[in-house]
């Protein structure tokens, strides 16, 4: 960065040649006045930038001023929030103290943009293991691994959904919305909402007096959904980075409706996520879970396995240049609880009147539960 003070000093040493004409004297005077004015402004700016002198600390040097005011690193750049939209990680006020930053660093194992408020660390879970597709990994690692998958596929997520399901995923989502009972003026939270298919519809249904929050743990997916909904004119939607296991940014009893579409199977601790969903749901509110499940027709199940483990990675390679991520997605479906097991998990989290509806012979199911 060029130092304006040095530039002004250099110019001040170069005095213009004086002409003998009246116009020449006038030009000389204007140049000298301009240089003097520039030096005065520079001195005022430096005075405002310089910290108040401290008897114990020398804070008046030019080096300190430049260090504190020049943006020399990417992380030093100021950040802002798009007008009319909210992108946040927490309701707590920001604390910029060194102690708070050090504490945050200790609590976070991975990059925060990819691993939002991970409740699983080596300190809390040790070497306790879970599944990542068919692989076995430490609990502390799974969240970041899943983040890598969805960061990789975010830009091609919608087109891959259409190709993989032959467009049927749109019918599955439409059926889930029909079970939502959403009404004008309500508050809706779409968890792991990704590119915003459901949130877009809910935005229209709740109207100007309602509110929709599209949340996702993955910044790349959330950005795709944010851009899509803003372009669609959805001005009653907020966009929040949130971990489904804690839903930390949200208060108790905040939402009339919660939905999570094809996201629960990627959560490290599904029981913790269901309890958090129960916490933020209002009494009388409902939860809808749209997720891949277990086919109930055996011949279809075998054909589905063949398709999942051969066609999906090939399409992932051709379209998204990422066969490995779609191999994981196929494996994660097989590791997800079946219909009856997930229903029992919802009941254990406190939900009542739980039921489920099989779609496409159980390849997908919509689970529904209510908070008393």
Secondary structure by P-SEA (a helix, b strand, c coil): cccaaaaaaaaaaccccccccaaaaaaaaaaaaaaaaaaaaaaaaaaaaccccccccccccaaaaaaaccccccccbbbbcccccccccccccccccaaaaaaaaaaccccccccccccccccccccbbbbccccccccccaaaaaaaaaaaaccaaaaaaaaaaccaaaaaaaaaaaaccccccbbbbbccccccaaaaaaaaaacccbbbbbbbccaaaaaaaaaaaaaaccccbbbbbcccccccccccccccbbbbcccccccccaaaaaaaaaaacccccbbbbbbbbbbccaaaaaaaaaaaacaaaaaaaaccccaaaaaaaaaaaaacccaaaaaaaaaaaccccccccccccccbbbbbbbcc
